[in-house]
C-alpha cells in the first residue's frame, strides 16, 4: 500500500489500514521516528478515553469480580464460600 504526501504535509491512510486498526475521525496517533522510518501508533489513552464510562456492571458485580473472571484468582485473593 502507498500514501502520497499532499501539499500541506498530510497523508490519507488506506481504508484497509484504518479499518484494521479501528481508526475513526478524531483518533489520536503517536508519530515516532525509528531508524529513518515513520511509525504511527494508535494512542492507548485515546482508545481508553473513548470507552470510559460507556459500560455499566450488573448490580452486585464489581470490577474485581470481572478481573477474577478474566485472569483467575490472585495469590492471597479471598475465597468465596
PDB file of N, CA, C and O in Angstrom:
ATOM      1  N   UNK A   1       0.839  -1.178   0.000  1.00  0.00           N
ATOM      2  CA  UNK A   1       0.000   0.000   0.000  1.00  0.00           C
ATOM      3  C   UNK A   1       0.881   1.238   0.000  1.00  0.00           C
ATOM      4  O   UNK A   1       2.009   1.223   0.495  1.00  0.00           O
ATOM      5  N   UNK A   2       0.348   2.293  -0.559  1.00  0.00           N
ATOM      6  CA  UNK A   2       1.077   3.555  -0.600  1.00  0.00           C
ATOM      7  C   UNK A   2       0.171   4.701  -0.188  1.00  0.00           C
ATOM      8  O   UNK A   2      -1.052   4.622  -0.303  1.00  0.00           O
ATOM      9  N   UNK A   3       0.793   5.763   0.293  1.00  0.00           N
ATOM     10  CA  UNK A   3       0.088   7.006   0.585  1.00  0.00           C
ATOM     11  C   UNK A   3       0.966   8.132   0.075  1.00  0.00           C
ATOM     12  O   UNK A   3       2.187   8.075   0.216  1.00  0.00           O
ATOM     13  N   UNK A   4       0.369   9.147  -0.511  1.00  0.00           N
ATOM     14  CA  UNK A   4       1.109  10.275  -1.071  1.00  0.00           C
ATOM     15  C   UNK A   4       1.003  11.467  -0.127  1.00  0.00           C
ATOM     16  O   UNK A   4      -0.069  11.766   0.399  1.00  0.00           O
ATOM     17  N   UNK A   5       2.125  12.139   0.077  1.00  0.00           N
ATOM     18  CA  UNK A   5       2.135  13.332   0.915  1.00  0.00           C
ATOM     19  C   UNK A   5       1.566  14.489   0.100  1.00  0.00           C
ATOM     20  O   UNK A   5       2.035  14.780  -1.000  1.00  0.00           O
ATOM     21  N   UNK A   6       0.547  15.143   0.655  1.00  0.00           N
ATOM     22  CA  UNK A   6      -0.102  16.270  -0.014  1.00  0.00           C
ATOM     23  C   UNK A   6       0.681  17.550   0.234  1.00  0.00           C
ATOM     24  O   UNK A   6       1.673  17.556   0.962  1.00  0.00           O
ATOM     25  N   UNK A   7       0.224  18.627  -0.379  1.00  0.00           N
ATOM     26  CA  UNK A   7       0.917  19.908  -0.321  1.00  0.00           C
ATOM     27  C   UNK A   7       1.188  20.388   1.097  1.00  0.00           C
ATOM     28  O   UNK A   7       2.252  20.943   1.369  1.00  0.00           O
ATOM     29  N   UNK A   8       0.240  20.183   2.000  1.00  0.00           N
ATOM     30  CA  UNK A   8       0.401  20.659   3.376  1.00  0.00           C
ATOM     31  C   UNK A   8       0.998  19.601   4.295  1.00  0.00           C
ATOM     32  O   UNK A   8       0.932  19.744   5.516  1.00  0.00           O
ATOM     33  N   UNK A   9       1.580  18.540   3.736  1.00  0.00           N
ATOM     34  CA  UNK A   9       2.221  17.509   4.542  1.00  0.00           C
ATOM     35  C   UNK A   9       1.269  16.434   5.024  1.00  0.00           C
ATOM     36  O   UNK A   9       1.664  15.581   5.819  1.00  0.00           O
ATOM     37  N   UNK A  10       0.034  16.450   4.571  1.00  0.00           N
ATOM     38  CA  UNK A  10      -0.958  15.477   5.018  1.00  0.00           C
ATOM     39  C   UNK A  10      -0.897  14.211   4.160  1.00  0.00           C
ATOM     40  O   UNK A  10      -0.533  14.248   2.984  1.00  0.00           O
ATOM     41  N   UNK A  11      -1.267  13.092   4.787  1.00  0.00           N
ATOM     42  CA  UNK A  11      -1.410  11.837   4.051  1.00  0.00           C
ATOM     43  C   UNK A  11      -2.773  11.237   4.400  1.00  0.00           C
ATOM     44  O   UNK A  11      -3.339  11.521   5.455  1.00  0.00           O
ATOM     45  N   UNK A  12      -3.278  10.418   3.510  1.00  0.00           N
ATOM     46  CA  UNK A  12      -4.503   9.678   3.778  1.00  0.00           C
ATOM     47  C   UNK A  12      -4.117   8.224   3.942  1.00  0.00           C
ATOM     48  O   UNK A  12      -3.523   7.624   3.046  1.00  0.00           O
ATOM     49  N   UNK A  13      -4.458   7.657   5.095  1.00  0.00           N
ATOM     50  CA  UNK A  13      -4.162   6.247   5.326  1.00  0.00           C
ATOM     51  C   UNK A  13      -5.143   5.402   4.528  1.00  0.00           C
ATOM     52  O   UNK A  13      -6.329   5.727   4.477  1.00  0.00           O
ATOM     53  N   UNK A  14      -4.675   4.324   3.904  1.00  0.00           N
ATOM     54  CA  UNK A  14      -5.581   3.459   3.154  1.00  0.00           C
ATOM     55  C   UNK A  14      -6.715   2.940   4.043  1.00  0.00           C
ATOM     56  O   UNK A  14      -6.517   2.672   5.228  1.00  0.00           O
ATOM     57  N   UNK A  15      -7.888   2.807   3.459  1.00  0.00           N
ATOM     58  CA  UNK A  15      -9.067   2.370   4.200  1.00  0.00           C
ATOM     59  C   UNK A  15      -8.838   1.035   4.893  1.00  0.00           C
ATOM     60  O   UNK A  15      -9.300   0.840   6.017  1.00  0.00           O
ATOM     61  N   UNK A  16      -8.140   0.124   4.251  1.00  0.00           N
ATOM     62  CA  UNK A  16      -7.882  -1.183   4.862  1.00  0.00           C
ATOM     63  C   UNK A  16      -7.109  -1.037   6.173  1.00  0.00           C
ATOM     64  O   UNK A  16      -7.366  -1.765   7.132  1.00  0.00           O
ATOM     65  N   UNK A  17      -6.170  -0.103   6.213  1.00  0.00           N
ATOM     66  CA  UNK A  17      -5.394   0.152   7.426  1.00  0.00           C
ATOM     67  C   UNK A  17      -6.281   0.766   8.496  1.00  0.00           C
ATOM     68  O   UNK A  17      -6.257   0.333   9.648  1.00  0.00           O
ATOM     69  N   UNK A  18      -7.069   1.776   8.122  1.00  0.00           N
ATOM     70  CA  UNK A  18      -7.974   2.424   9.086  1.00  0.00           C
ATOM     71  C   UNK A  18      -8.952   1.417   9.671  1.00  0.00           C
ATOM     72  O   UNK A  18      -9.181   1.394  10.880  1.00  0.00           O
ATOM     73  N   UNK A  19      -9.528   0.584   8.810  1.00  0.00           N
ATOM     74  CA  UNK A  19     -10.491  -0.416   9.280  1.00  0.00           C
ATOM     75  C   UNK A  19      -9.841  -1.447  10.198  1.00  0.00           C
ATOM     76  O   UNK A  19     -10.408  -1.804  11.231  1.00  0.00           O
ATOM     77  N   UNK A  20      -8.659  -1.922   9.827  1.00  0.00           N
ATOM     78  CA  UNK A  20      -7.971  -2.956  10.620  1.00  0.00           C
ATOM     79  C   UNK A  20      -7.627  -2.460  12.017  1.00  0.00           C
ATOM     80  O   UNK A  20      -7.634  -3.237  12.972  1.00  0.00           O
ATOM     81  N   UNK A  21      -7.325  -1.168  12.140  1.00  0.00           N
ATOM     82  CA  UNK A  21      -6.929  -0.609  13.433  1.00  0.00           C
ATOM     83  C   UNK A  21      -8.065   0.127  14.146  1.00  0.00           C
ATOM     84  O   UNK A  21      -7.885   0.631  15.255  1.00  0.00           O
ATOM     85  N   UNK A  22      -9.227   0.186  13.506  1.00  0.00           N
ATOM     86  CA  UNK A  22     -10.353   0.879  14.127  1.00  0.00           C
ATOM     87  C   UNK A  22     -10.140   2.375  14.216  1.00  0.00           C
ATOM     88  O   UNK A  22     -10.598   3.009  15.166  1.00  0.00           O
ATOM     89  N   UNK A  23      -9.451   2.951  13.239  1.00  0.00           N
ATOM     90  CA  UNK A  23      -9.183   4.389  13.244  1.00  0.00           C
ATOM     91  C   UNK A  23     -10.397   5.127  12.699  1.00  0.00           C
ATOM     92  O   UNK A  23     -10.879   4.826  11.607  1.00  0.00           O
ATOM     93  N   UNK A  24     -10.882   6.085  13.460  1.00  0.00           N
ATOM     94  CA  UNK A  24     -12.014   6.892  13.041  1.00  0.00           C
ATOM     95  C   UNK A  24     -11.650   8.366  13.188  1.00  0.00           C
ATOM     96  O   UNK A  24     -10.594   8.702  13.724  1.00  0.00           O
ATOM     97  N   UNK A  25     -12.523   9.233  12.714  1.00  0.00           N
ATOM     98  CA  UNK A  25     -12.272  10.675  12.819  1.00  0.00           C
ATOM     99  C   UNK A  25     -11.995  11.032  14.281  1.00  0.00           C
ATOM    100  O   UNK A  25     -12.765  10.678  15.174  1.00  0.00           O
ATOM    101  N   UNK A  26     -10.906  11.724  14.508  1.00  0.00           N
ATOM    102  CA  UNK A  26     -10.556  12.152  15.859  1.00  0.00           C
ATOM    103  C   UNK A  26      -9.621  11.213  16.600  1.00  0.00           C
ATOM    104  O   UNK A  26      -9.151  11.549  17.687  1.00  0.00           O
ATOM    105  N   UNK A  27      -9.337  10.033  16.031  1.00  0.00           N
ATOM    106  CA  UNK A  27      -8.401   9.110  16.676  1.00  0.00           C
ATOM    107  C   UNK A  27      -7.024   9.761  16.741  1.00  0.00           C
ATOM    108  O   UNK A  27      -6.544  10.313  15.751  1.00  0.00           O
ATOM    109  N   UNK A  28      -6.396   9.697  17.901  1.00  0.00           N
ATOM    110  CA  UNK A  28      -5.067  10.277  18.088  1.00  0.00           C
ATOM    111  C   UNK A  28      -4.013   9.221  17.768  1.00  0.00           C
ATOM    112  O   UNK A  28      -4.069   8.094  18.262  1.00  0.00           O
ATOM    113  N   UNK A  29      -3.052   9.608  16.932  1.00  0.00           N
ATOM    114  CA  UNK A  29      -1.938   8.727  16.593  1.00  0.00           C
ATOM    115  C   UNK A  29      -0.651   9.342  17.114  1.00  0.00           C
ATOM    116  O   UNK A  29      -0.449  10.553  17.014  1.00  0.00           O
ATOM    117  N   UNK A  30       0.216   8.514  17.667  1.00  0.00           N
ATOM    118  CA  UNK A  30       1.548   8.947  18.075  1.00  0.00           C
ATOM    119  C   UNK A  30       2.454   8.815  16.850  1.00  0.00           C
ATOM    120  O   UNK A  30       2.412   7.792  16.167  1.00  0.00           O
ATOM    121  N   UNK A  31       3.262   9.819  16.564  1.00  0.00           N
ATOM    122  CA  UNK A  31       4.176   9.809  15.427  1.00  0.00           C
ATOM    123  C   UNK A  31       5.593   9.709  15.967  1.00  0.00           C
ATOM    124  O   UNK A  31       6.022  10.542  16.765  1.00  0.00           O
ATOM    125  N   UNK A  32       6.321   8.680  15.528  1.00  0.00           N
ATOM    126  CA  UNK A  32       7.686   8.455  16.007  1.00  0.00           C
ATOM    127  C   UNK A  32       8.611   8.197  14.828  1.00  0.00           C
ATOM    128  O   UNK A  32       8.186   7.713  13.779  1.00  0.00           O
ATOM    129  N   UNK A  33       9.874   8.526  15.019  1.00  0.00           N
ATOM    130  CA  UNK A  33      10.905   8.185  14.046  1.00  0.00           C
ATOM    131  C   UNK A  33      11.743   7.061  14.615  1.00  0.00           C
ATOM    132  O   UNK A  33      12.246   7.160  15.734  1.00  0.00           O
ATOM    133  N   UNK A  34      11.898   5.983  13.844  1.00  0.00           N
ATOM    134  CA  UNK A  34      12.708   4.843  14.269  1.00  0.00           C
ATOM    135  C   UNK A  34      13.587   4.413  13.102  1.00  0.00           C
ATOM    136  O   UNK A  34      13.094   3.896  12.099  1.00  0.00           O
ATOM    137  N   UNK A  35      14.870   4.628  13.238  1.00  0.00           N
ATOM    138  CA  UNK A  35      15.840   4.214  12.217  1.00  0.00           C
ATOM    139  C   UNK A  35      15.444   4.686  10.823  1.00  0.00           C
ATOM    140  O   UNK A  35      15.462   3.901   9.875  1.00  0.00           O
ATOM    141  N   UNK A  36      15.090   5.955  10.691  1.00  0.00           N
ATOM    142  CA  UNK A  36      14.743   6.523   9.392  1.00  0.00           C
ATOM    143  C   UNK A  36      13.347   6.168   8.901  1.00  0.00           C
ATOM    144  O   UNK A  36      13.020   6.431   7.743  1.00  0.00           O
ATOM    145  N   UNK A  37      12.526   5.580   9.749  1.00  0.00           N
ATOM    146  CA  UNK A  37      11.150   5.229   9.379  1.00  0.00           C
ATOM    147  C   UNK A  37      10.170   6.051  10.201  1.00  0.00           C
ATOM    148  O   UNK A  37      10.451   6.414  11.343  1.00  0.00           O
ATOM    149  N   UNK A  38       9.032   6.336   9.616  1.00  0.00           N
ATOM    150  CA  UNK A  38       7.946   6.982  10.347  1.00  0.00           C
ATOM    151  C   UNK A  38       7.065   5.871  10.886  1.00  0.00           C
ATOM    152  O   UNK A  38       6.611   5.006  10.137  1.00  0.00           O
ATOM    153  N   UNK A  39       6.825   5.899  12.194  1.00  0.00           N
ATOM    154  CA  UNK A  39       5.976   4.895  12.830  1.00  0.00           C
ATOM    155  C   UNK A  39       4.784   5.606  13.445  1.00  0.00           C
ATOM    156  O   UNK A  39       4.942   6.539  14.232  1.00  0.00           O
ATOM    157  N   UNK A  40       3.592   5.158  13.082  1.00  0.00           N
ATOM    158  CA  UNK A  40       2.363   5.696  13.660  1.00  0.00           C
ATOM    159  C   UNK A  40       1.818   4.662  14.627  1.00  0.00           C
ATOM    160  O   UNK A  40       1.693   3.487  14.281  1.00  0.00           O
ATOM    161  N   UNK A  41       1.496   5.092  15.828  1.00  0.00           N
ATOM    162  CA  UNK A  41       0.933   4.195  16.835  1.00  0.00           C
ATOM    163  C   UNK A  41      -0.376   4.786  17.341  1.00  0.00           C
ATOM    164  O   UNK A  41      -0.473   5.982  17.616  1.00  0.00           O
ATOM    165  N   UNK A  42      -1.372   3.928  17.456  1.00  0.00           N
ATOM    166  CA  UNK A  42      -2.652   4.346  17.999  1.00  0.00           C
ATOM    167  C   UNK A  42      -2.449   4.647  19.478  1.00  0.00           C
ATOM    168  O   UNK A  42      -1.891   3.829  20.211  1.00  0.00           O
ATOM    169  N   UNK A  43      -2.893   5.800  19.910  1.00  0.00           N
ATOM    170  CA  UNK A  43      -2.733   6.201  21.302  1.00  0.00           C
ATOM    171  C   UNK A  43      -3.635   5.363  22.194  1.00  0.00           C
ATOM    172  O   UNK A  43      -4.852   5.365  22.009  1.00  0.00           O
ATOM    173  N   UNK A  44      -3.070   4.650  23.152  1.00  0.00           N
ATOM    174  CA  UNK A  44      -3.854   3.832  24.066  1.00  0.00           C
ATOM    175  C   UNK A  44      -4.744   4.727  24.915  1.00  0.00           C
ATOM    176  O   UNK A  44      -5.894   4.376  25.182  1.00  0.00           O
ATOM    177  N   UNK A  45      -4.235   5.870  25.340  1.00  0.00           N
ATOM    178  CA  UNK A  45      -5.030   6.803  26.144  1.00  0.00           C
ATOM    179  C   UNK A  45      -6.289   7.214  25.392  1.00  0.00           C
ATOM    180  O   UNK A  45      -7.368   7.306  25.978  1.00  0.00           O
ATOM    181  N   UNK A  46      -6.149   7.463  24.088  1.00  0.00           N
ATOM    182  CA  UNK A  46      -7.294   7.869  23.286  1.00  0.00           C
ATOM    183  C   UNK A  46      -8.326   6.751  23.216  1.00  0.00           C
ATOM    184  O   UNK A  46      -9.525   7.003  23.341  1.00  0.00           O
ATOM    185  N   UNK A  47      -7.873   5.535  23.019  1.00  0.00           N
ATOM    186  CA  UNK A  47      -8.795   4.401  22.931  1.00  0.00           C
ATOM    187  C   UNK A  47      -9.536   4.207  24.245  1.00  0.00           C
ATOM    188  O   UNK A  47     -10.742   3.956  24.249  1.00  0.00           O
ATOM    189  N   UNK A  48      -8.827   4.320  25.354  1.00  0.00           N
ATOM    190  CA  UNK A  48      -9.466   4.155  26.655  1.00  0.00           C
ATOM    191  C   UNK A  48     -10.441   5.281  26.957  1.00  0.00           C
ATOM    192  O   UNK A  48     -11.512   5.048  27.519  1.00  0.00           O
ATOM    193  N   UNK A  49     -10.075   6.495  26.587  1.00  0.00           N
ATOM    194  CA  UNK A  49     -10.953   7.623  26.901  1.00  0.00           C
ATOM    195  C   UNK A  49     -12.270   7.533  26.136  1.00  0.00           C
ATOM    196  O   UNK A  49     -13.292   8.028  26.612  1.00  0.00           O
ATOM    197  N   UNK A  50     -12.260   6.908  24.957  1.00  0.00           N
ATOM    198  CA  UNK A  50     -13.491   6.809  24.187  1.00  0.00           C
ATOM    199  C   UNK A  50     -14.465   5.795  24.759  1.00  0.00           C
ATOM    200  O   UNK A  50     -15.670   5.914  24.537  1.00  0.00           O
ATOM    201  N   UNK A  51     -13.973   4.794  25.493  1.00  0.00           N
ATOM    202  CA  UNK A  51     -14.893   3.799  26.060  1.00  0.00           C
ATOM    203  C   UNK A  51     -15.151   3.997  27.542  1.00  0.00           C
ATOM    204  O   UNK A  51     -16.045   3.364  28.103  1.00  0.00           O
ATOM    205  N   UNK A  52     -14.382   4.864  28.184  1.00  0.00           N
ATOM    206  CA  UNK A  52     -14.554   5.086  29.612  1.00  0.00           C
ATOM    207  C   UNK A  52     -15.971   5.566  29.912  1.00  0.00           C
ATOM    208  O   UNK A  52     -16.463   6.509  29.294  1.00  0.00           O
ATOM    209  N   UNK A  53     -16.613   4.910  30.860  1.00  0.00           N
ATOM    210  CA  UNK A  53     -17.939   5.312  31.284  1.00  0.00           C
ATOM    211  C   UNK A  53     -19.072   4.819  30.406  1.00  0.00           C
ATOM    212  O   UNK A  53     -20.227   5.165  30.656  1.00  0.00           O
ATOM    213  N   UNK A  54     -18.785   4.023  29.386  1.00  0.00           N
ATOM    214  CA  UNK A  54     -19.835   3.548  28.485  1.00  0.00           C
ATOM    215  C   UNK A  54     -20.444   2.223  28.913  1.00  0.00           C
ATOM    216  O   UNK A  54     -21.493   1.830  28.402  1.00  0.00           O
ATOM    217  N   UNK A  55     -19.806   1.537  29.833  1.00  0.00           N
ATOM    218  CA  UNK A  55     -20.293   0.224  30.248  1.00  0.00           C
ATOM    219  C   UNK A  55     -20.669   0.249  31.713  1.00  0.00           C
ATOM    220  O   UNK A  55     -19.945   0.803  32.540  1.00  0.00           O
ATOM    221  N   UNK A  56     -21.800  -0.351  32.034  1.00  0.00           N
ATOM    222  CA  UNK A  56     -22.221  -0.454  33.426  1.00  0.00           C
ATOM    223  C   UNK A  56     -22.195  -1.922  33.824  1.00  0.00           C
ATOM    224  O   UNK A  56     -22.611  -2.796  33.063  1.00  0.00           O
ATOM    225  N   UNK A  57     -21.702  -2.173  35.017  1.00  0.00           N
ATOM    226  CA  UNK A  57     -21.685  -3.534  35.533  1.00  0.00           C
ATOM    227  C   UNK A  57     -23.060  -3.872  36.089  1.00  0.00           C
ATOM    228  O   UNK A  57     -23.769  -2.998  36.588  1.00  0.00           O
ATOM    229  N   UNK A  58     -23.431  -5.140  35.999  1.00  0.00           N
ATOM    230  CA  UNK A  58     -24.706  -5.547  36.586  1.00  0.00           C
ATOM    231  C   UNK A  58     -24.695  -5.288  38.099  1.00  0.00           C
ATOM    232  O   UNK A  58     -23.628  -5.272  38.713  1.00  0.00           O
ATOM    233  N   UNK A  59     -25.866  -5.088  38.698  1.00  0.00           N
ATOM    234  CA  UNK A  59     -25.922  -4.866  40.150  1.00  0.00           C
ATOM    235  C   UNK A  59     -25.240  -6.011  40.898  1.00  0.00           C
ATOM    236  O   UNK A  59     -25.448  -7.182  40.581  1.00  0.00           O
ATOM    237  N   UNK A  60     -24.430  -5.662  41.886  1.00  0.00           N
ATOM    238  CA  UNK A  60     -23.745  -6.663  42.699  1.00  0.00           C
ATOM    239  C   UNK A  60     -22.443  -7.181  42.114  1.00  0.00           C
ATOM    240  O   UNK A  60     -21.755  -7.967  42.766  1.00  0.00           O
ATOM    241  N   UNK A  61     -22.083  -6.767  40.907  1.00  0.00           N
ATOM    242  CA  UNK A  61     -20.834  -7.206  40.272  1.00  0.00           C
ATOM    243  C   UNK A  61     -19.830  -6.064  40.364  1.00  0.00           C
ATOM    244  O   UNK A  61     -20.150  -4.918  40.046  1.00  0.00           O
ATOM    245  N   UNK A  62     -18.616  -6.384  40.801  1.00  0.00           N
ATOM    246  CA  UNK A  62     -17.572  -5.362  40.923  1.00  0.00           C
ATOM    247  C   UNK A  62     -16.529  -5.544  39.825  1.00  0.00           C
ATOM    248  O   UNK A  62     -16.491  -6.574  39.151  1.00  0.00           O
ATOM    249  N   UNK A  63     -15.690  -4.536  39.659  1.00  0.00           N
ATOM    250  CA  UNK A  63     -14.586  -4.635  38.707  1.00  0.00           C
ATOM    251  C   UNK A  63     -13.653  -5.784  39.109  1.00  0.00           C
ATOM    252  O   UNK A  63     -13.112  -6.475  38.246  1.00  0.00           O
ATOM    253  N   UNK A  64     -13.466  -5.987  40.420  1.00  0.00           N
ATOM    254  CA  UNK A  64     -12.639  -7.106  40.886  1.00  0.00           C
ATOM    255  C   UNK A  64     -13.222  -8.441  40.440  1.00  0.00           C
ATOM    256  O   UNK A  64     -12.481  -9.349  40.064  1.00  0.00           O
ATOM    257  N   UNK A  65     -14.547  -8.563  40.480  1.00  0.00           N
ATOM    258  CA  UNK A  65     -15.189  -9.795  40.013  1.00  0.00           C
ATOM    259  C   UNK A  65     -14.874 -10.056  38.546  1.00  0.00           C
ATOM    260  O   UNK A  65     -14.577 -11.185  38.158  1.00  0.00           O
ATOM    261  N   UNK A  66     -14.941  -9.017  37.746  1.00  0.00           N
ATOM    262  CA  UNK A  66     -14.660  -9.151  36.308  1.00  0.00           C
ATOM    263  C   UNK A  66     -13.204  -9.545  36.095  1.00  0.00           C
ATOM    264  O   UNK A  66     -12.905 -10.413  35.275  1.00  0.00           O
ATOM    265  N   UNK A  67     -12.292  -8.901  36.839  1.00  0.00           N
ATOM    266  CA  UNK A  67     -10.868  -9.227  36.689  1.00  0.00           C
ATOM    267  C   UNK A  67     -10.589 -10.664  37.102  1.00  0.00           C
ATOM    268  O   UNK A  67      -9.785 -11.339  36.459  1.00  0.00           O
ATOM    269  N   UNK A  68     -11.235 -11.149  38.163  1.00  0.00           N
ATOM    270  CA  UNK A  68     -11.056 -12.550  38.568  1.00  0.00           C
ATOM    271  C   UNK A  68     -11.549 -13.493  37.471  1.00  0.00           C
ATOM    272  O   UNK A  68     -10.946 -14.532  37.203  1.00  0.00           O
ATOM    273  N   UNK A  69     -12.642 -13.109  36.857  1.00  0.00           N
ATOM    274  CA  UNK A  69     -13.202 -13.931  35.785  1.00  0.00           C
ATOM    275  C   UNK A  69     -12.247 -14.013  34.601  1.00  0.00           C
ATOM    276  O   UNK A  69     -12.099 -15.067  33.983  1.00  0.00           O
ATOM    277  N   UNK A  70     -11.597 -12.886  34.288  1.00  0.00           N
ATOM    278  CA  UNK A  70     -10.681 -12.832  33.154  1.00  0.00           C
ATOM    279  C   UNK A  70      -9.321 -13.451  33.459  1.00  0.00           C
ATOM    280  O   UNK A  70      -8.761 -14.168  32.629  1.00  0.00           O
ATOM    281  N   UNK A  71      -8.795 -13.175  34.645  1.00  0.00           N
ATOM    282  CA  UNK A  71      -7.417 -13.556  34.965  1.00  0.00           C
ATOM    283  C   UNK A  71      -7.293 -14.743  35.907  1.00  0.00           C
ATOM    284  O   UNK A  71      -6.218 -15.333  36.013  1.00  0.00           O
ATOM    285  N   UNK A  72      -8.365 -15.102  36.588  1.00  0.00           N
ATOM    286  CA  UNK A  72      -8.263 -16.127  37.619  1.00  0.00           C
ATOM    287  C   UNK A  72      -7.941 -15.460  38.947  1.00  0.00           C
ATOM    288  O   UNK A  72      -7.739 -14.248  39.018  1.00  0.00           O
ATOM    289  N   UNK A  73      -7.899 -16.251  39.969  1.00  0.00           N
ATOM    290  CA  UNK A  73      -7.619 -15.718  41.300  1.00  0.00           C
ATOM    291  C   UNK A  73      -6.150 -15.407  41.485  1.00  0.00           C
ATOM    292  O   UNK A  73      -5.280 -16.130  41.000  1.00  0.00           O
ATOM    293  N   UNK A  74      -5.884 -14.318  42.196  1.00  0.00           N
ATOM    294  CA  UNK A  74      -4.508 -13.919  42.518  1.00  0.00           C
ATOM    295  C   UNK A  74      -4.111 -14.528  43.851  1.00  0.00           C
ATOM    296  O   UNK A  74      -4.975 -14.815  44.680  1.00  0.00           O
ATOM    297  N   UNK A  75      -2.820 -14.728  44.071  1.00  0.00           N
ATOM    298  CA  UNK A  75      -2.385 -15.223  45.383  1.00  0.00           C
ATOM    299  C   UNK A  75      -2.876 -14.266  46.471  1.00  0.00           C
ATOM    300  O   UNK A  75      -2.746 -13.048  46.344  1.00  0.00           O
ATOM    301  N   UNK A  76      -3.438 -14.828  47.536  1.00  0.00           N
ATOM    302  CA  UNK A  76      -3.935 -14.023  48.638  1.00  0.00           C
ATOM    303  C   UNK A  76      -5.333 -13.485  48.417  1.00  0.00           C
ATOM    304  O   UNK A  76      -5.871 -12.791  49.279  1.00  0.00           O
ATOM    305  N   UNK A  77      -5.929 -13.792  47.282  1.00  0.00           N
ATOM    306  CA  UNK A  77      -7.290 -13.360  46.966  1.00  0.00           C
ATOM    307  C   UNK A  77      -8.260 -14.118  47.866  1.00  0.00           C
ATOM    308  O   UNK A  77      -8.116 -15.330  48.020  1.00  0.00           O
ATOM    309  N   UNK A  78      -9.249 -13.443  48.467  1.00  0.00           N
ATOM    310  CA  UNK A  78     -10.176 -14.156  49.341  1.00  0.00           C
ATOM    311  C   UNK A  78     -10.995 -15.178  48.543  1.00  0.00           C
ATOM    312  O   UNK A  78     -11.349 -14.946  47.387  1.00  0.00           O
ATOM    313  N   UNK A  79     -11.282 -16.305  49.183  1.00  0.00           N
ATOM    314  CA  UNK A  79     -12.063 -17.363  48.541  1.00  0.00           C
ATOM    315  C   UNK A  79     -13.539 -17.138  48.796  1.00  0.00           C
ATOM    316  O   UNK A  79     -13.932 -16.635  49.848  1.00  0.00           O
ATOM    317  N   UNK A  80     -14.356 -17.518  47.815  1.00  0.00           N
ATOM    318  CA  UNK A  80     -15.796 -17.461  48.009  1.00  0.00           C
ATOM    319  C   UNK A  80     -16.259 -18.728  48.694  1.00  0.00           C
ATOM    320  O   UNK A  80     -15.726 -19.806  48.430  1.00  0.00           O
ATOM    321  N   UNK A  81     -17.249 -18.616  49.575  1.00  0.00           N
ATOM    322  CA  UNK A  81     -17.788 -19.800  50.250  1.00  0.00           C
ATOM    323  C   UNK A  81     -19.226 -19.969  49.903  1.00  0.00           C
ATOM    324  O   UNK A  81     -19.867 -20.910  50.371  1.00  0.00           O
TER     325      UNK A  81
END
